[in-house]
């Protein structure tokens, strides 16, 4: 349920940015994208499929958070 909500928020924010050509909401979009990737990675690891993509989603989400933290401060 949380993944669906995060996916909808990401799609709505990115669609709004594409239509209006304003990019002031980009840090929020990237925050929700990072949260979505983190939830996807944790869901993969909880399914006992400890493969490459579960860890890769977590690494990508941490990278997104690390890069966009200065935009929030």
Secondary structure, DSSP 8 states (H G I E B T S, - for coil): -HHHHHHHHHHHHHHHHHHH---TTHHHHHHHHHHHHHHHHHHHHHTT--SHHHHHHHHHHHHHHHHHHHHH-
